[in-house]
């Protein structure tokens, strides 16, 4: 089974992240670490279908990256109901990502800023 990973644009971003937990991979095609993260991100999406997984190409969609002050790639950004709750730059394993997402999902919204990816 292949996971569904949406490729977001400035036009589709707001609607795609409005509800639930969404994890976004900010990446670029020329970025070696981004290519290393890609299979881990896809594996995490397969392991946790209850969360929404999406990618934003920072070269093609600079406004989205700018809105969230993305300064290095890859950066994973987690949103809950459209609001940023955690971010992590760099490569991580699918297991690390799924464990972080599970912690975020189990944390009450008012305490979420204390949870790191």
Buried (B, 14 or more C-beta within 10 A) or exposed (E): EEBEBBEBBBEBBEEBBEEEBBBBBBBBEEBEBBBEBBEBBBBBBBBBEEBBBBBBBBEEBEEBBEEBEBEEBBBBBBBBEBEBBBBBBEBBEBEBBBBBBBBBBEBEEEEBEEBEB
